Amino acid sequence: MKVLLVNGSPHVEGCTYTALTEVASALQAEAIETEIFHIGTKPLAGCFGCRKCGELGHCVFSDRVNDFLAIAGDADGFIFGSPVHYASACGAMVSFMDRVFYAGSNSGKRPFYLKPAAAVCVARRAGTTATFDMMNKYFTISEMPVISSLYWNMVHGFTPEEVRQDQEGLLIMRTLGRNMAWFLKCKEAGLHAGVDFPKQEERVMTNFIR
Ligand SMILES: Cc1cc2nc3c(=O)[nH]c(=O)nc-3n(C[C@H](O)[C@H](O)[C@H](O)COP(=O)(O)O)c2cc1C
C-alpha cells in the first residue's frame, strides 16, 4: 500500500517537507510505501471552471495537477501539506487542490473515493486551524475518510531546524502516520473479509433556488 504526500510549499525541502518526512517515516515503519510529491514553483492557474475535465478526464492545463492525477489512482491514501500564508493554505496549493479535486471528481475515474486523507499545516506562528479547516473541506466533499492525530495536524517553525525542535508537532506527525497506516490495514482486511464498498445512489444535484 502506498501513501502520496503532497508538499504544497514553494520550498522543496523547507518546513512543510520536514513535517511530511516525519509522517512518511512513521508510515514506512508500518510497512506503508510513501512518495513525496512537490507541486513545484511554476505558476499554477486557478480553476477556470471550463468543465473540460469532464470530457478529457484530466485538466486542460498541462502542469503538476495532471502529473499528480496521473499517479493518484494508484495511491491508497493522501497527506496534503501546506505552509500557512496569510492564515490560509498558500495560493499555489489552493489552485492545485481546486483543480485536482474538481478534475478528479469530473474525470469519471474516482481517484479519491473512500481513500483516507489528512491535511498538515506549517506556520511560523498563527493561522493553522483556519488552514486546517479549509483543507479538510476538499476531503469531506470527496467521500474520503479523514485521519486525525492527537491534536490538529500542525507544526511550527520558520526554518526546518525550528520544525525539528517542535517536539509536540513531530509527535502529532508520527501519530498521524501510524493512524493512517492502521486505517489502511483495517480497510484492506475488511475488503478481504468481504466488506464491500457501500451501495451508491444515482447522483442528484439541486441548485439552491430549488
Ligand atoms: C507570503 C507568506 C505569508 C505567510 N503567512 C503566515 C501566516 O499567516 N502565519 C504564520 O504563522 N506564518 C506565515 N508565513 C510563514 C510560513 O508559514 C512559515 O515560514 C512556514 O514554515 C514556511 O514553510 P515552508 O518552508 O514549507 O514554505 C508566511 C510566509 C509567507 C512567504
PDBQT file of the ligand as one rigid body, heavy atoms in Angstrom, charges set to zero:
ROOT
HETATM    1  C1  LIG A 301       3.534  35.035   1.850  1.00  0.00    +0.000 C 
HETATM    2  C2  LIG A 301       3.724  34.417   3.208  1.00  0.00    +0.000 A 
HETATM    3  C3  LIG A 301       2.719  34.513   4.138  1.00  0.00    +0.000 A 
HETATM    4  C4  LIG A 301       2.868  33.932   5.400  1.00  0.00    +0.000 A 
HETATM    5  N1  LIG A 301       1.828  33.998   6.280  1.00  0.00    +0.000 NA
HETATM    6  C5  LIG A 301       1.966  33.419   7.502  1.00  0.00    +0.000 A 
HETATM    7  C6  LIG A 301       0.860  33.432   8.433  1.00  0.00    +0.000 A 
HETATM    8  O1  LIG A 301      -0.223  33.880   8.162  1.00  0.00    +0.000 OA
HETATM    9  N2  LIG A 301       1.080  32.860   9.654  1.00  0.00    +0.000 N 
HETATM   10  C7  LIG A 301       2.289  32.302  10.013  1.00  0.00    +0.000 A 
HETATM   11  O2  LIG A 301       2.432  31.843  11.125  1.00  0.00    +0.000 OA
HETATM   12  N3  LIG A 301       3.318  32.226   9.132  1.00  0.00    +0.000 NA
HETATM   13  C8  LIG A 301       3.177  32.760   7.882  1.00  0.00    +0.000 A 
HETATM   14  N4  LIG A 301       4.206  32.675   6.985  1.00  0.00    +0.000 N 
HETATM   15  C9  LIG A 301       5.413  31.904   7.355  1.00  0.00    +0.000 C 
HETATM   16  C10 LIG A 301       5.350  30.451   6.860  1.00  0.00    +0.000 C 
HETATM   17  O3  LIG A 301       4.122  29.849   7.100  1.00  0.00    +0.000 OA
HETATM   18  C11 LIG A 301       6.426  29.616   7.560  1.00  0.00    +0.000 C 
HETATM   19  O4  LIG A 301       7.673  30.201   7.400  1.00  0.00    +0.000 OA
HETATM   20  C12 LIG A 301       6.464  28.176   7.080  1.00  0.00    +0.000 C 
HETATM   21  O5  LIG A 301       7.305  27.457   7.933  1.00  0.00    +0.000 OA
HETATM   22  C13 LIG A 301       7.021  28.042   5.670  1.00  0.00    +0.000 C 
HETATM   23  O6  LIG A 301       7.015  26.666   5.305  1.00  0.00    +0.000 OA
HETATM   24  P1  LIG A 301       7.861  26.152   4.040  1.00  0.00    +0.000 P 
HETATM   25  O7  LIG A 301       9.320  26.240   4.420  1.00  0.00    +0.000 OA
HETATM   26  O8  LIG A 301       7.421  24.745   3.827  1.00  0.00    +0.000 OA
HETATM   27  O9  LIG A 301       7.493  27.041   2.897  1.00  0.00    +0.000 OA
HETATM   28  C14 LIG A 301       4.079  33.236   5.724  1.00  0.00    +0.000 A 
HETATM   29  C15 LIG A 301       5.087  33.150   4.762  1.00  0.00    +0.000 A 
HETATM   30  C16 LIG A 301       4.916  33.718   3.511  1.00  0.00    +0.000 A 
HETATM   31  C17 LIG A 301       6.012  33.577   2.488  1.00  0.00    +0.000 C 
ENDROOT
TORSDOF 0
